[in-house]
């Protein structure tokens, strides 16, 4: 992720310089490209998380682990109430 983030940020910096040379450097130009870089980083992070989750699910399935059932969840099961 660091290498991808570095590449996106360097690309945004190059875009700021080129856009600034062509249209004049302003704060709005810098904000536009910085915003595009942040959105790009968020999208790449979401894709990375999804790929990592799919790989983990695939490897768990190959090991024969159950991935979905009544007793499989994000939170531990609560003991039944004794009412």
VENWOVEN-V55044 format. One record per pair of residues at least 12 apart in sequence whose C-alpha atoms are under 6 Angstrom apart, sorted by the first residue. I is the first residue (numbers start at 1). J is the second residue. Records with the same first field share a line. If there is no record, write none. Layout:
I=J, J
This chain:
12=33, 37
16=30
